[in-house]
């Protein structure tokens, strides 16, 4: 049987052409070329020897420059960016947390409790549609951020009026200057502290102290918490009273006016202590803001 003769294929020219084009693409990529030329000072021979690594680095740079978002990262090493370093003349890869992760980590350090959606973390007051009442409330909150006055804020409004979102923007702005704040769902906070009081007294004391002394405390959905004498006497009023004495800013969002809050607590703890709670908040807030209006953002 006659042997089949395969045609000779000279791929050398094709490889050389592809290599030349790849190197030219690297040279025309300003950001990557700066690293190759200015930072690493690679010779032509080093570029050729490390071409695969350099092309992977270029792909990584371009992917991160057009980041699809933290939850959509499809890289082989999600949330890490590739770097380059020379080790005894050989080019090596290194990996470090990407800028999105670093930003998220920095934002997380601002709060020891953050009961609002993760997608709100990097937003600020500019994302809010400002009705007249909202604008007045935002002016007061910005004043607190600027002067660190220790004043309190009480936002009321219909369900869906954006009270929580507005206070989250306040907390984001304030915590950038004063890390270690707390944005708490009031019902969840009360339930957590009640559980710790029974099951972990040391942790209860630590959390209670932190809430009394943190730079900013936001009590979201205030008035919907389970109301008992214990909640009033051992959690809510002592925390608020301590913050008032220390002149620390505190903010509330609520479906209820302070008059309604007083009425609800009167049924559980008596008229005198219910009035004491309302007077404490009102003395620090000065004004209640009703932010009902257009969609908030």
Secondary structure, 3 states (H helix, E strand, C coil): CCCCCCCCCCCHHHHHHHHHHHHHHHHHCHHHHHHHHHHCCCCHHHHHHCHHHHHHHHHHHHHHHCCCCHHHCCCCCCCEEEEEEEECCEEEEEEEECHHHHHHHHHHCCEEEECCCHHHCCCCHHHCCCCHHHHHHHHHHHHHHHHCCCCCEEEECCCCCCHHHHHHHHHHHHHHHCCCEEEEEHHHHHHHHHHHHHHCHHHHHHHHHHHHHCCEEEEECCCCCCCCHHHHHHHHHHHHHHHHHCCCEEEEEECCCHHHHHHHHHHHHCHHHHHHHHHHHHHHHCCEEECCCCCCC
